[in-house]
Amino acid sequence: MQRAGTGTGPPPGTAALDVLVLGGGPAGRALAAACAGHGLRTGLADPAPQRPWRATYCAWPEELPADLPGSAVAARPRARAVLPGGADRDLGAYAVLDTAGLRRHLDSRLGGVTVIAGRADAGDVRRHGDRYRVTLRPAGAAGAAGGRATAGTAGAGRAARHGDTTVVFAALVVDATGAPSRLRPAAGPAAEQTAYGVVVTEEAARPVVAPGEAVFMDWRSPAAEPAPGWSDWPTFLYAVPYGDGTVLLEETSLARRPGLPLAELQDRLVARLAGLGVPVPDDAPVERVRFPVDSPRAAAHPVAFGAATPLVHPATGFSVAPALQLAPAVAAVLARHLPADPGAAASAARALLWSPSARTVHRLRRHGLQTVLDLPARLVPGFFDAFFAGRSGRAFLTGRDDVPGTLAGMAGVFRAAPAPIKRRMLRSAVRFHPIR
Ligand SMILES: Cc1cc2nc3c(=O)[nH]c(=O)nc-3n(C[C@H](O)[C@H](O)[C@H](O)COP(=O)(O)OP(=O)(O)OC[C@H]3O[C@@H](n4cnc5c(N)ncnc54)[C@H](O)[C@@H]3O)c2cc1C
């Protein structure tokens, strides 16, 4: 391989970037900002870099970076779980992020980053000597917002336009295109988390959630009798406050292959809220959720980050807090090797993200997910009853490289599970799922 600056560099007039981050979600923005903070010539490409985020992001507070400003957090409720029989479990501190505040915080750090409107798919990222040549295309076939990939903010001269596309040369490319990664075509149907939610006032939500609390999972049935056409797949209610007098109430299917259809989740939510006496205005804002929770770990090149790598916890779907927390450390190891040695930079980033203990925890979590997917639907609520009865469940939910904590969490579930679920768990353990 040639060293940087010898031979097959970018064509004249297209100065290279040290790192190009593909995807301007929370993970990509946090990493791009941290890379620029280390003095790396950094690009951030997204089909719609200015599009606001709409999702409600929540997290376990211990996974958030210590320096996250208060403006990025909307509420810090206590979370509880409601078991199928109606009993309660206290799950401890929880955090509801302020999506717009988080975005403002991350954007305020992008000053030194070249932001480019354009998307790259699998064939658009190519090795070019010792660096990458990335073709960025307009957002939509018909060309959203004028249909051109455009370079904006600082350092616009680092990208070269060719008709409708922008060509960028970078020593290293980071795939932060979310889950599923746009650079790695999915092999077969994914296990998906799906949910349908409405936003109502705290007052209206009072039968479900009290001020200062969140309901992480309410496993009681959405209706006394399932409506015709509903599958037997169990779903739960998720309720989180936004800290502004409103609350999100969301009917959620944790993981199913394929995901439970949103229309059925909407029906179940309507039935559940009617049964609980929660009024929902016709114009209540709506949240729709669908994303895979079992994406395979990415190959070494290009480096993947955020939901693309995947940092996604298969049992909760969470990845935002770990991405925010890991971004500075990943940027630091990239800066140690770039631009001189992109190969070493990629290996160091991968080693940091996927240490042996992080890989072990990932396998254990994925095994846990497969165990739930293999359970007959009627046993799933009982499994979560045991999950929250086992006192170390929180360690399973957090701590992405905490092998003892994860194992203790899984053992706690086993101890608390009734015999039929224990038998299923043992059967699942015997054929430990060989998951990447
Ligand atoms: C409604 C909803 C609610 C969620 N709630 C939570 C939660 O409470 N807590 C939590 O941790 N997680 C949550 N998740 C899951 C997950 O953490 C989020 O999807 C999160 O946004 C992942 O962050 P990311 O930056 O890795 O990817 P994304 O946020 O998905 O960002 C990927 C970016 O890549 C861009 N992109 C797409 N294709 C290309 C391409 N070809 N080239 C370049 N760029 C491209 C996209 O425009 C996007 O901006 C939720 C997901 C959804 C959908």
The ligand as a Gaussian input file, in Angstrom:
#p B3LYP/6-31G(d) Opt

LIG

0 1
 C      -38.405000       6.719000      16.462000
 C      -37.164000       6.104000      17.046000
 C      -36.939000       6.215000      18.420000
 C      -35.745000       5.713000      18.966000
 N      -35.541000       5.853000      20.302000
 C      -34.324000       5.541000      20.806000
 C      -34.010000       5.832000      22.170000
 O      -34.865000       6.229000      22.957000
 N      -32.743000       5.620000      22.604000
 C      -31.778000       5.137000      21.777000
 O      -30.614000       4.997000      22.172000
 N      -32.078000       4.774000      20.514000
 C      -33.308000       4.972000      20.001000
 N      -33.598000       4.634000      18.708000
 C      -32.673000       3.765000      17.947000
 C      -31.373000       4.388000      17.459000
 O      -30.524000       4.639000      18.530000
 C      -31.621000       5.623000      16.648000
 O      -32.092000       5.145000      15.408000
 C      -30.419000       6.565000      16.428000
 O      -30.880000       7.616000      15.627000
 C      -29.193000       5.935000      15.826000
 O      -28.216000       6.946000      15.670000
 P      -27.148000       6.915000      14.494000
 O      -26.514000       8.248000      14.449000
 O      -26.277000       5.722000      14.644000
 O      -28.003000       6.658000      13.168000
 P      -29.169000       7.558000      12.558000
 O      -29.742000       8.474000      13.552000
 O      -30.094000       6.602000      11.863000
 O      -28.445000       8.469000      11.496000
 C      -28.025000       7.955000      10.260000
 C      -27.850000       9.136000       9.335000
 O      -27.309000       8.632000       8.123000
 C      -27.943000       9.295000       7.060000
 N      -27.868000       8.425000       5.897000
 C      -28.737000       7.469000       5.538000
 N      -28.327000       6.888000       4.412000
 C      -27.150000       7.475000       4.074000
 C      -26.250000       7.295000       3.006000
 N      -26.480000       6.360000       2.055000
 N      -25.150000       8.073000       2.946000
 C      -24.917000       9.041000       3.904000
 N      -25.759000       9.234000       4.948000
 C      -26.857000       8.464000       5.024000
 C      -29.366000       9.553000       7.525000
 O      -29.944000      10.657000       6.838000
 C      -29.153000       9.842000       9.002000
 O      -29.018000      11.227000       9.244000
 C      -34.783000       5.079000      18.129000
 C      -35.050000       4.955000      16.777000
 C      -36.224000       5.444000      16.239000
 C      -36.467000       5.262000      14.763000

